[in-house]
Amino acid sequence: MAEQSVQAPGPVDARALDEVVTFTSDLIRIDTTNRGGGEGNERPAAEYVARQLADAGIEPRIVESAPGRANVLARIAGSDPAADALLVHGHLDVVPAEPADWTVHPFSGEVRDGVVWGRGAIDMKNMDAMVLATVRAWARGGQRPRRDIVLAFTADEEDSAAYGSGYLVKEHADFFTGCTEGISESGAFTFHSGPDLRLYPVAAGERGTAWLKLTAHGKAGHGSKVNRDNAVSRLAAAIARIGEYQWPVRLTDTVRAALVELATLHGVPADQAALDDVDTLLERLGDSADLVRNTVRNSSNPTMLDAGYKVNVIPGSATAFVDGRMLPGAEEEFAATLDRLTGPDVEWEFYHREIPLQAPLDSPTYAAMRESLLHFDPQAHVVPYCMSGGTDAKQFSRLGITGYGYSPLRLPPGFDYQALFHGVDEHVPVDALHFGVRVLDRFLRGAADGTTDTEAGA
C-alpha cells in the first residue's frame, strides 16, 4: 500500500505548494556561486527574496557587507510581545559547479519529472523557498505566530561567513534582539535505514571547524646534494602522521542520545558496555550508523600541499592545509594532539576556526520539531544527530541563539541526500518541497509556540 501524507487545513494552500517549486527554481537560476576569498555576489538573489517578502506585506531589509555581498533581514511580529523570538535563517550562496560534469545545467532550475534540478536544490535554496512560501501563505490567510519570527537570508555561508552571518552578528546584532533559538539547514530529512525503518534526523549539534595551515622550514639547496634539513620531507612526514592518526572516541550528549535511540530501533543493546565499544556498536546499526559515524571523534584530513618551484631545487619552506573538525568539549585535546603530530620541525596555526555547538534535546522546541514531522509521517522515527560540518548557527550562537538543523524534506528510498551537498546533479523532489512547507508551517505557526492542535489549525 502506498504511504499517504496527512494534510492539514490552514494557510498551506495550493498556491503555496506551487510557489515553493517556483521559488526554488528561480533561486537556482540566479548564480550565487561563492568561490571564497571574498569572491561572490548574492545581491540578485537577495533582491528576489526581498521582492517576495514585500509582495506579502513583510518589510525586508537588504544589508550589504561589501558590494554585491547582500543579506536580507525581516521580522514577522507575533501576537505575544513577551514571547521569545525564533530565528529562521538560510544562506543564498552556493558552492561552484562545473556544467560539463552535470546531466542538467547546474543553474537551469529545470523542473522535470517531478524534480527540481540545480545547484542549491538541497544546499540550501530549497529551504529558502520553503520559508518564503510559508510566510507568504500566512499573509494571504491572515495568520500570525505567537512569537516573533526573525528571517535572515545570508551571504557567504559557503566560505567564512565574514560577509554574511558573521557581519550581521557584529554590525546588526540589534535586529536579533529577543531571539533565543534558531533553525536552519541539514536536518529533518528522510533517512531510509532499510525497507522498514524511516528516520528523520534533527540536528542538535555541530562539530567545530579547525582549518589548519602547516609550515615547515629547512635549508634551500641543490636537488642533487644530500640535505637533512629538507622542508618538504619534514612536512610530508607530519602530514602522513596526521592523515593516519586514529582519533579516540569522544561521545557528546547529542551523539550518545542518537546512538541509544538508533540502537533501540534496531533491537541492539545500548548499555554502557555497548557505548564503550562504539565501533562495534556502529557495525550493528547498519545504514543508520552513517548518521553518527563521522561525529564520534575529532577528525583531521590533509587537503592541500604547496612546495617548491623546480624539480632540482630544494625549497626553503613548504606548506600544507588540513581540514580539522572538533567535537564540543574536545578543543584542547585537538590542539595538544596537533602539537604532537606535527612535531618540533613543523609549525601549525588555525587558518580558520569556528566553535562546536550543542543544543538541548529536552527543550519544547525540539519536542515541537519532532511532533510536526510525525504529524505528517506518523510511521517514521525522529532522532537527534550532530552535523559533521558547520552552518551559520555558529555565528548566531555568539548572540546566545541556540541552533537546530531543521529543513524538513520527505525523500524517497535511494535518495542520497547527504551526497548531494556540494555534489554533481543536485536535485530535490517536488513532493519533498510540498512536505517541507506543510511541516514548516505547522512547526512555526503552532507547535513551536506550545499551542494546541486546534489552535494551530491542524
N, C-alpha and C positions, 0 to 999 in steps of 0.2 A: 504494500500500500504506500502510495506517495505521501510524504510528510507535508502537513499543512501548517503554515504560519498563522497564529492567532492575530487578527487585525482589530485594532481598537478604533472606535469612532473618535472624532476630535479634529484638530486642525490639520492633521496629515491627510490632505485631500489628494485627488488625482493630479491637481496642478503641482503640488509639492513633489510628487513622485516623478512627474515629467521634468520639473526644474532641477532636481538633483542630478539627473543624467545630463541635461543641457549644460549646467554649470561645470560639471566635471569635464565634459568635452571641451567647453570653451576655455577653461583654465589651462588644460593641457596644450591647447593650440597657442597659448601665449608662452613663448620660450623664455623661461626664467632660469636658465642654466647658471649655476654657481660654480665657477672654476677655481675658487679660492683666491687668496691673496688680494681680496678687495674687488675682484672682477665679477660683477653681477649686475642685474637690472630687474628688480621686482616691480618697478613703478607701473608698467602697463597692467599687471595682474592686480596690483593694489587699487588702481583706478577702477578696474572692472568690479572688484569686490565692493568698493565704496558706492558705485552706482546701484548695485543690487540692494544694498542696505538702505540707501537714501530713497530708492523707489518704494520701500516698505515703510517709510517714515522713521527709520532709525538713523540718527545723525552720526555719520562716520567722520573720523579724523585721520587724515593721512599724515604720517610723521616720517620725514626723510632724515636718515642719519648721515647721508652723503648723496651726491647727485645720483638718482636712479635707485638708491637703496631705500625702498619705501616700505613702511609698515602701516597697517590700518587698525585703529582702535575704535571701539564703540561700547556703550553701556546701555543695557536694557533694564530700566528701573523695575524693581519688584514691588509687590504690594505691601511688604513689611520692611520699612526703612531700618529697623533694628536688626534684621537678619544679616548674617554673614553673606558676602558676595561669593560667587563661584566664577572662576576664570575658565574660559574655553579658548584654547589657543591652537593655531595651526600655522605651519610655515608655507610660504608661497614659492620658495626657491626649490630647484631640483638639481640633482647631480647630472653631469654630462651624459649624453647618449650619442653613439655613433650610428647614423642611419643605415649604413651598409650592413650592420650586424642584425638589424631588426627585420621581422616579417612585414610589419606595418610601420610606416614612418613614425618616429617617436613623438613628433609634435603635430600629428594629424588629428588627434582626438577622435578618431574614427569610431563610430558605433556600428558594430556588425555582429550578427548572430547573438544578440543579447549580451554583448560585451563592449565595454569602453576601453579603447587601446591608447597607450601612450605614456610617456614619462610623467610620473606624478599620479598615475591612476591608483596606485597604492600608497605612494610616499610623496606628499600626502594631500594632493588636490581633491581626492575623493572626500576626505573629512572636511576640508574647507567648503566643498559643495554641499555636504550634508548639513553643516551648520547654517549656511545661507538659506537653504530650502526650508529648514526647520523654523528659523526666526521669521522668515517671510510668511510662512503659514500661520504663525502666531498673530502676525499683524493683520492678516486677512480675517482671521477668526475672532479677533478681539481678545486673545488670550494674553495673560500676564503671569509670569512666575512670581512666587512669593519672595524669593531672594533675588537681588540684582544679579544679572548675568553679564559679565565683562568679556567682550570679544577682543582677541588680539590675533591678527593675521601678520606673521612676521617675515622678515628678510633673514638671509644668511644663516639659517639653522644648519645647512649642509656644510658649513665651514666652521668658523669660530664663534658665530652668533654676535660678533662685535658690532655689526651693522643692524642687528635685529633685536632679539630679546635682551642681549647684554646692554645695548644702547638704551632700550626702553627702561630697564631696571635702574640704570644710572641717572638718566635725564628726565624720565617721566614717571617716576615711582608713584607720584600722587594720583595718577589715573587708576592705580590698582588698589587704592585705599579700600579697606574692608574685605578684600579677597583673602580667604583662609585656605581654600583648596582650589585645585585646577585639574582639568582633564585635557588630554591631547592624544597623540598617536601611539600606535603599536600595542594595542590591547583590545580585547573583546572581539577577536576574530575567531572563526570556527577552526578548530584543530581536530582533525579526524584521527583518533588513535585506534585503528582497527575498524571493522564494519559496524560495531555496535556501541562505540563509545565516542561521543561527540563532546568536545570540550570548548569552553570559551576562557582563555587565559586573560586575566585582567592584571595589568602591570601595576605593581605596588613597590617598585624599587628599580634602581638603575646602577650599574657599575660606574665608577668614576673613570674619567678619561685621563690617561697618562701617556701623551705622545712625547717621545724622548729623542733627544739629539745626542749621539755619542761621537766623541772626537779623540782620535789617537795621534800622538805626536812622535816623531822619530827623526832620524838623520837622513837627509836627502843625499842621493848619490847615484853613481852609475849602476845600471842594472846588471852589469857583468861581474860586479865585485861583491864579496861577502859583506852582509850588512845585518848585524844582530839588533840594530835599532830601527827595524822596518815598521813604519806606522801601519802599513796595510796588513802585515802579519798580526800585529797586536790587535788591530780592530777585528780582523777575521776570527781570531781566537775568542774574543769577547762575544762577538755575535753568535758564534757556534754554541757557546755556553748558554747564552740567553735563549736561543731557539730550542735547545734540547732540554731546558730545565722543566721539571715537573713540579708545578706549584702545589703546595699542600691544600687539602680540602679545608674550607672555612665556610660554615653554614650560617647565613644571615637568618633573621627571623622569617623573612618572606620566603626564602628558598626552603627552609626547614618546613614551613607550613605547606608549601607546594609539594614537597616530597611526601609528606604524611597524607595529604588528600589524594595524590596520584596513586600511592601505594594502596590506600583503602579501595579506590575504584578498581584497581587491578587485582584485588584479593591477595595482596602481598603484605606480610608483616612490616610494620613501620615503627617497631620499638627502638630503644636506644641502640641495641646491638646492630640493627639494620642501618641506622643513621651513622654509626661509627664506621661502617664499611660501605660508603656511598657508591663507589664504583661498581660493586656487586649489586647493590640495590638498583642502580640505573640499568644494568643489564636485564633486570627482571621487569622493567617498566615498559619494554617495547618502544614503540614510536613516541610515547609520552615523555620519554627521557630527553628528547630533543628540546623540551621546554625549559629544562633546568641544567642540562649538561654543561653549558658554557658559563654558568653562574655559580658553580660550587667552588670556584677557585679564582684567584687573580690570573692574569694572562699577560704574555709579552711576545709579540710576533715581530721579528725583523722584517722591514718592508722596503727600505731604500739604502743604497750604498753609493758613495761618491769618493773616488780617489784617483790621483794621477792624471797625466795628460799625454804620456808617451810610453810605449812598452819598454823602452830601455832606460827609463829614468825612474828611480825610486823616489816617490814623493815624500815631502817632509811631514805631511799630515794626511789623515783620512777621516771621513765622517760617515755616519750611518744614522738611520732613523728607525725607531721601534714603536709599534702601536701597542701600548700597555693599557690594561684596564684593571681597576682596583675595586674590590668589594667594600661596602660600608664597614668601617672598623678595621680595615686591613691596610691602611695607607702607610703607616710606619713600617710595617713588615715589608711592604713593597719596596720602599726606598732602601731599607737595610739590605734586602736581597740583591737589588741592583748594584749597590756598592760592592758586594761580594762577587757578583758575577762579572762585573767589568774589570775588577782588579786594579792594581796600582798604576797601570800604564794607559788606562783609558778613562777619560772624563765623561760624565753624563750630566744632562740637565733636562728639565721639563721644557720641551718645545711648546707644548700646550697642555694645560692641566685643568680639569674640572672635577668637582666634588661628586662622590657617590650619593645616592639618595635611598631612602626607605620610607614607605608610607604605612600607616596603621591598617590592619585588616579588621579591626573591631569597630571601625567608625560607621556611623549611619550612612555616610556616602558610599562606602564600599558595599554595604548591605543593599543600598538602593541600586547600585550598578548591577549587582548580582540579580536582584529581583526583576529589573527591567529586561535583562536578557532572557531570563527564564519565563517571563510572561509571554514572550513571543516564540520561545523554543523550549517548552516545558520538559522535553525528554533529554535535554542537554545537561551538562555539569559546568559550573563556573569555578575556576581555580585561580589562585594568585600565582604570579611569577615575577621574576626580576629580569629586566632587559639587560642584555649583554653589552649594549652600547648606551647612548645617551640622547636626550632631547632638550628642548628649550626649558623643560621643567627645572633643569639645574640652575638656570639663570633666575627664574622666578622664585626659586626656593630662597634666594637671598632676601626676598621681601616677606619671608615667613609663610609662603604659599606651599602647601603640601600637594605634590603632584601624583596623578594616576594616569596610566595609559588606557584610554577608553575611546576607541573609534570603531564602533560596532559594525561588523560585516558577517552575514551568514554565507559561508562559502561551500561549494560542492566538494565531495571526496576527490582527492587527487590534485586539488588546487594548492600549490606550494607557495603560500603567502609569504613566508619569510625569504624564500629565494628570489622573489620579485623585487625586494628592496635593493635598489641600485642595479637590478638585473636587466637582461635583454627581454624584449617583448612583454613589458609590464602591462597589465590589464586588470580590469575589475568587472565582475558580472553586474548587469543592471539589477537583477534581483537582490544582490548583496547591498547595493546602494539603497534600494527601497526598504529593506530590512533595517539598515542603519538609521535611516531617517525616523522610522517608527520607534526604534529603541531609544534613540537620542531624544526624541520628543518626550517620551514617557519619563525618562530619567530626569531631564532638565525641568520639565514642566510640573511633574507631580512627585514621583517617588523621591527625588533628590531633596525635596523640601519637607519630607515627612508627612505629606498629605495622604489621604485615603484614596483607594481606587476610584470611589465615586467622585471625590473632589477633583481628581486628576482627569476625569472623563474617560476612564478605562472601562 
